[in-house]
């Protein structure tokens, strides 16, 4: 059940609506579905919809987690800045909606039991890393994979404390 909507000034409500619209526009510009973005952010599609509508009862953490998943900074984003250059995105701290096993050698090695798929969700990838962390060769791990693990930990949280 959603939290009760707090009483807020109309100017604050308008800012939340603007933030929600910017989050939605950025997600659309990246061509990420609402379901995929919500799953990557660890929330329901309904919660993401509420964020994109600027509802004040959604926690600040949910707003920030959504922004982190979409690679957005917590700065004031001007509408002109919503155009995304897909070749020039800073990927540090960014969690891809689908994680290709071929792009992350350590994850591919750990996910030997996964058959019939070339991609994992962020939640599945984090789970595999957590369960099998003792088998990871940190010396051989590429910087991009280290960034992925760190982004997964920060974005989705350590659930078992093994990483």
Secondary structure by P-SEA (a helix, b strand, c coil): cccccccccaaaaaaaaaaaaaaaaaaaaacccaaaaaaaacccaaaaaaaaaccccccaaaaaaaaaaaccccccccccccccccccccccccccccccccccaaaaaaaccccccccccaaaaaaaaaacccccccccccaaaaaaaaaaaaacccccccc
